[in-house]
Amino acid sequence: MADIVLAIGSSHSPQVSTAWDQWPNMRRTEERSPAIPANLAELLAPGVLAERFGSVQHGVRTLAERLRSTEALDAIVMFGDDQHEQFDDTNMPAIAVYHGERVPVTPPNRSRTPWTGPADQRHHISALAEPTRDAYPNATGLAEHLVASLTEQEFDVARCDALRTAGIGHAFSFLYQRLWPECTVPLVPIMLNTYYPPNQPTPRRSYALGAAVRRAVASWTNGARVAVIASGGLSHIVLDEPLDRAVLAGLRDHDPEQLYAVPRAKLRGGTSEILNWIALGGAVGPMTMTLVDYVPGYRSLPSTGCGMAFAYWLPQ
């Protein structure tokens, strides 16, 4: 029998790894955030941007240290979204589990995709960390156990033992790029279609998936200690602080009804990665949440940006 001994939620937006002086040059939109702060001009001042960038890096470091210092982990289960990296419209499962023997990542010298768009939208990803190898171990046994258990729990789960591209999607490679480049703990990637209609899981279904994963882990007999990670979010491009804070409050308070109430109309683009956090909310059970930080990273008018959050859960 295995237990979830650590859970982590981390944003992985390019803004997390982009120098603060480049934030104003990132992607813009004509949409406006639903609650623009009255002091927005002050929030775009260089000193504020630098301070918030520092808060983001502290959040990443704190989660990295918590993960690396957790003893004797047998596996890591990770909820992440796939953005046409492994699946496209010829085959787009709502939920897929990768059960290959290795987790390939884009080699370090090719991990930064050249930006071909307009210069004022260049992401300028900082090389703050890099994978240390081309492939990492996959927890194939646990992955296959999860597929079988989730099927028994009446989830229709796709599975794959090979990847369509050279490396696992960015939601999962974030583990090796920023949190733990030297990681030797086997991973189980659970890929959710949060982005592409019409078959995205609902918030209710995402939470139920997390709870089903928790039950599946509890019945796994080939390991004892498992960590679970949600990668992505929170609100993207159109920064929505009220939405982000409501999600974090629902997770903190173990209030699934508040999470179910997240409007599906808002779960589009990068903001849809909130579903990975909601799935994590179902997986943590009664574990206690510590919010390391929530950083509303305003970038440019009309109030675009990304809500970046960093949190961990430990058993009571």
QUIJONOR-V543339 format. One record per helix or strand of 2 or more residues. SS is the DSSP state (helix for helix, strand for strand). FROM is the first residue (numbers start at 0). LEN is the number of residues. If there is no record, write none. Layout:
SS/FROM/LEN
SS/FROM/LEN
This chain:
strand/2/8
helix/13/4
helix/19/6
helix/39/4
helix/45/24
strand/74/7
strand/94/4
strand/101/3
helix/107/3
helix/118/3
strand/134/4
helix/139/13
strand/157/3
helix/169/10
strand/186/6
helix/202/16
strand/224/7
strand/235/3
helix/240/12
helix/255/5
helix/263/3
helix/268/16
strand/287/13
strand/303/11
